[in-house]
Amino acid sequence: MFNFFSLKAVLLIQNLIFLIIIPALPAADAFNMFDLKEGRTVYGEMKTVKAERKQTLLDIAKDYNLGYNQIAAANPGIDPWVPFEGASVIVPTVFVLPKIRPPFGIVVNLAEMRLYHFMFAKEGKSRFWTCPVGVGKEGYSTKLSVYTVLSKAKDPIWVVPPSVLKEDPELPQRVLPGPENPLGKYILRFSRLSYGIHGTNRPWGVGRRVSHGCIRLYSEDIASLFPLVPVGTLVHIIYEPIKVGWAEGKCWLQVYQDYENNIDDPLSVVLSGISACEQVIGPLEIDFKKIQRAIKEQSGIPVPVAQADKE
């Protein structure tokens, strides 16, 4: 199966987030890769770039390894398909880690449309890799669960599922490897439900709900992930539209659209996260106005909403 901010507010957030920069480690692959640090669950940096002539927000997103959802939510005043030349585009390459962080394995946050691959080391550096993904569309939402990577394949053949053939009877029953194959060049097949993590021949579907349940990656990202993941690796599929993390004595809130409408009381979820922050940082001064704004705007940009009590 394959499948608003005002400018002033944005500039303020950008300046604050630069305080938590941890540069990504230099790497030959396409992933964003970071060393895990004690006392920190927020990584990366905000950037601002100028849109070039005939460049869409999707082009910029792919250049910075973001999905459509992230670049569009961070730039609500800009047409994603026809941004005006020279437009200042916010590039939100800051990542608050999900609650689930296995010693070794993959976490896919459907609400964020992002994959995290963790590798905690007993000796040496513990690291994580992250990249954007496309997920199951309405009616085919990827089921929340823990899966196992059952098998791996390069240049997979796509055997078109009956459900897809029903939607498009003109499709062939099998698609051989090549540019027309929607699985791309690599696939990590799951143990259940015919799901998998694979590439795509439609990169603009990354950061969108477009698949029949599988997880789609940019071609460069699946090529980087494929050799890192052995058969038997656990894959946690979660849904976490509200994430709270900590760094530099501050508590950070990152809110994405709750497209499944699973959260009845967002404020209680945030306060629970802040309570977890306090276990690490100590007593905090909370800015409820920032919390309310972040919940309303759902920009995906991490905002500092609490800091260590000065008393």
ABEGO torsion letter per residue (X at the ends): XBXXBBAAAAAAAAAAAAAABBBBBBBABABBBBBBBBGBABBEBBBBBBBBBGBBAAAAAAAAGBBAAAAAAABAABBAABBBBGBBBBBBBBBBBBABBBABEBBBBAAAGBBBBBBBBABEBBBBBBBBBBBBBBGABBBBBBBBBABBBBGBBBBBBAAAAAABAABBABBBBEAABAAEABBBBBABGGBBBBBBABAAABGBBABAGBBBBBAAAAAAAAAABBBGBBBBBBBBABBBBBBGGBBBBBBBBBAAGABABAAAAAAAAAAAAAAAAEBBBBBAAAAAAAAAAGAGBBBBABBBBAX
